[in-house]
Amino acid sequence: MKNSEKQTTAQPKSVALFVSDIHLSPSLPKTTRAFLSFLAEQGTRTKQLYILGDMFEYWVGDDDIYDKYNAKIVQTLRSLTAAGIQLFWIAGNRDFLIGEDFAIATGMQLLKDPSIITVAGKKIAICHGDEQCTDDTAYMQFRAQVRNIEWQRNFLTLPLAQRKTIVSGMRESSKMQQSQNELSIMDVNPTAIEQLFASSACHYLIHGHTHRPALHEHDGQYRYVLPDWDCDEENPRGGWISIDEHGEINRISFTNGGTTSSR
């Protein structure tokens, strides 16, 4: 496989697609339309679709599945699985409360973070990426709290409206914290990545979370970082990763200038 950054407009037919950090929200209508178009145009022409976290801007529990906006997303995902597309999901830092009810409604399979998969003969580790941002100690403490089963159980007993208010406050606090942090501590830690490569025995890793799309080489091992999506800003952006039947890994991105593909 070639791992060059040569640009090409060709997009081979995929057997698996990977996407993350779409941050779907009713307040982001253009991003929503772009993602629904991606599902209709790309998701229907692959065998597997992996969503590696933060599909939603936030998720306060599966009892919010009947909200009009959320129901539209659920219905679209269900149409893919009903057509025979395998749909997989890994929790992000914003939608980690997605659970079995959501999985049943969409037909998706919930995966552990990290997970090891095989696509076109390639053994690949996949994760959201936040667990590897170990330099951000404040976030890691917060992550440990909200991923605790007892904390989640207690949170989900609260009224839906109250949960949304709490999460809204958390988001504002997170934005303030991020603005004060050095950019470097919000990226993955090199040692954490090395440990993940070693424990998984994989030569390939795909993750999101950092919003820093790139291909990194680690002594013959390759780490692919997915882009985030935002089409409601002046300069829209987004993209995904595609693996074709020959095992070629392609990074597809779109901006105002159109869609490009690179390896």
C-alpha positions in Angstrom: 0.0 0.0 0.0 1.2 3.5 -0.8 1.0 6.0 2.0 1.8 9.1 -0.1 -0.1 12.4 0.1 -0.7 12.5 -3.6 -4.0 14.2 -4.4 -6.5 12.5 -6.6 -10.1 13.0 -7.6 -10.8 9.3 -8.0 -12.7 7.5 -5.2 -12.6 3.7 -5.5 -15.6 1.8 -4.4 -15.3 1.1 -0.7 -16.0 -1.9 1.4 -15.8 0.2 4.6 -16.2 3.9 5.5 -15.1 5.6 8.7 -16.5 8.9 10.0 -16.5 10.8 13.2 -17.1 14.2 14.9 -20.1 15.3 12.8 -21.6 17.0 15.9 -25.2 16.8 14.5 -27.5 19.4 16.0 -30.7 21.2 14.9 -28.7 24.4 15.1 -26.4 23.2 12.3 -28.8 22.6 9.4 -26.1 22.6 6.7 -23.9 20.1 8.5 -27.0 17.9 9.0 -27.9 18.1 5.3 -24.2 17.3 4.3 -24.2 14.2 6.6 -27.5 13.0 5.3 -26.2 13.4 1.8 -23.1 11.5 2.7 -25.3 8.6 4.0 -27.4 8.6 0.9 -24.5 8.9 -1.6 -21.7 7.0 0.1 -23.3 5.0 2.8 -25.5 3.1 0.5 -22.6 2.1 -1.7 -20.4 0.4 0.9 -20.6 -2.8 3.0 -19.7 -1.3 6.3 -20.0 2.1 8.0 -18.1 2.8 11.2 -19.1 5.9 13.2 -16.2 6.6 15.6 -18.0 8.9 18.1 -19.5 12.4 18.4 -22.1 11.8 15.7 -24.2 14.1 17.8 -23.3 17.4 19.4 -24.6 15.9 22.6 -26.8 12.9 23.6 -28.5 12.9 27.0 -30.1 9.4 26.8 -32.0 7.1 24.5 -35.4 8.4 25.7 -34.6 11.5 23.5 -34.8 9.2 20.5 -38.4 10.5 19.8 -37.3 14.1 19.4 -38.3 15.1 15.8 -34.7 15.9 14.8 -33.2 12.8 16.4 -36.0 10.6 14.9 -35.0 11.7 11.4 -31.4 10.7 12.0 -32.5 7.3 13.5 -34.8 6.7 10.5 -32.0 7.4 8.1 -29.5 5.1 9.8 -32.2 2.4 10.0 -32.8 2.6 6.3 -29.1 1.7 5.8 -29.1 -1.3 8.0 -32.4 -2.4 6.5 -30.7 -2.3 3.1 -28.0 -4.7 4.4 -25.3 -2.1 5.3 -23.5 -3.1 8.5 -23.4 -0.1 10.8 -20.9 0.1 13.8 -20.5 2.8 16.4 -18.0 3.7 19.1 -18.8 6.2 21.8 -17.4 9.7 21.6 -17.0 12.3 24.4 -20.3 13.9 23.5 -22.6 11.0 22.8 -21.3 8.3 25.2 -24.8 7.8 26.5 -26.0 6.2 23.3 -27.2 2.8 24.4 -29.0 -0.4 23.5 -32.3 1.3 22.7 -30.6 3.5 20.1 -28.8 0.5 18.7 -32.0 -1.5 18.3 -33.8 1.4 16.7 -31.0 2.0 14.1 -29.8 -1.6 13.7 -26.3 -0.6 14.5 -23.7 -2.6 16.6 -22.1 -0.9 19.5 -18.4 -1.5 19.8 -15.9 -1.1 22.6 -13.3 1.6 22.6 -10.8 0.6 21.3 -11.8 -2.2 19.0 -9.9 -4.3 16.5 -11.4 -5.1 13.2 -10.3 -6.7 9.9 -11.2 -4.9 6.6 -10.0 -6.2 3.2 -7.3 -8.3 5.0 -6.0 -5.4 7.1 -6.1 -5.6 10.9 -7.1 -2.2 12.2 -7.5 -0.6 15.6 -10.3 1.9 15.9 -11.2 4.3 18.7 -12.7 7.7 19.2 -9.4 9.2 20.4 -10.2 11.0 23.5 -8.9 8.3 25.8 -5.4 8.8 24.3 -5.4 12.6 25.1 -3.8 11.9 28.5 -1.9 15.2 28.7 -5.3 16.9 29.3 -5.6 15.8 32.9 -8.7 17.8 33.7 -10.5 16.1 30.8 -9.3 12.7 31.8 -10.7 13.2 35.3 -14.0 14.3 33.8 -14.0 11.4 31.4 -13.5 8.9 34.3 -16.5 10.4 36.1 -19.0 10.4 33.3 -18.0 7.0 32.0 -18.7 5.5 35.5 -21.7 3.2 35.3 -23.2 4.5 38.6 -22.9 8.1 37.5 -24.6 7.3 34.2 -27.4 5.4 36.0 -28.0 8.3 38.3 -27.9 10.9 35.5 -30.4 9.0 33.4 -32.9 9.0 36.2 -33.2 12.8 36.0 -35.9 14.4 33.9 -35.0 14.8 30.2 -35.2 18.6 30.3 -33.0 18.7 33.4 -30.4 16.5 31.7 -30.3 18.8 28.7 -29.8 21.9 30.9 -26.9 20.1 32.7 -25.3 19.1 29.5 -25.6 22.6 28.1 -23.8 23.9 31.1 -21.1 21.3 30.7 -20.6 22.3 27.1 -20.1 26.0 28.0 -17.7 25.0 30.7 -15.8 22.8 28.3 -15.5 25.6 25.7 -14.0 27.9 28.3 -11.6 25.3 29.5 -10.5 24.5 25.9 -9.8 28.2 25.2 -7.5 28.3 28.1 -5.6 25.0 27.3 -2.5 24.8 25.2 -3.4 23.1 21.9 -0.7 20.5 22.5 -2.4 18.9 25.5 -5.7 18.4 23.6 -3.9 16.2 21.1 -3.2 12.5 21.6 -0.2 11.6 23.7 2.6 9.7 21.7 3.1 7.2 24.5 -0.6 6.4 24.6 -0.6 5.8 20.9 2.5 3.6 21.1 0.8 1.6 23.9 -2.4 1.2 21.7 -0.4 0.0 18.8 1.5 -2.5 21.0 -1.6 -3.9 22.8 -3.6 -4.2 19.6 -0.8 -5.7 17.5 -2.2 -3.6 14.6 -0.2 -1.7 11.9 -3.1 0.7 11.3 -5.1 2.9 13.7 -8.1 5.1 12.8 -9.5 7.7 15.2 -11.2 11.1 15.5 -11.7 13.5 18.3 -8.8 15.9 17.8 -10.2 17.6 14.7 -6.7 17.4 13.2 -7.1 15.2 10.1 -3.8 13.7 9.0 -1.8 10.6 8.3 1.0 9.9 10.8 3.7 7.2 10.4 5.0 5.6 13.6 7.9 3.3 12.7 6.0 1.4 10.0 2.6 1.8 11.6 0.1 4.2 10.3 -2.3 6.4 12.3 -5.2 8.0 10.4 -7.0 10.9 12.0 -10.5 11.7 10.8 -11.7 15.3 10.2 -14.6 17.0 12.1 -17.6 18.3 10.2 -18.9 21.9 10.1 -20.7 23.1 7.0 -22.4 26.0 8.8 -19.3 28.1 8.9 -18.1 30.3 6.1 -15.5 27.6 5.1 -17.3 24.3 5.3 -15.3 21.2 6.1 -15.7 17.5 6.6 -14.7 14.1 5.3 -14.3 10.4 5.9 -11.9 7.5 5.3 -12.6 4.8 2.8 -11.0 1.3 2.4 -11.5 -0.4 -0.9 -11.6 -4.1 -1.7 -7.8 -4.1 -2.3 -7.1 -2.7 1.1 -6.2 0.8 -0.1 -7.0 3.4 2.5 -8.1 6.8 1.2 -8.8 10.0 3.1 -11.6 12.0 1.5 -12.1 15.6 2.5 -14.4 18.4 1.3 -14.1 22.1 1.6 -15.3 25.1 -0.4 -12.9 24.0 -3.1 -14.6 20.6 -3.6 -13.8 17.1 -2.7 -10.3 15.6 -2.7 -8.9 12.1 -1.9 -5.4 11.3 -0.6 -3.6 8.2 0.7 
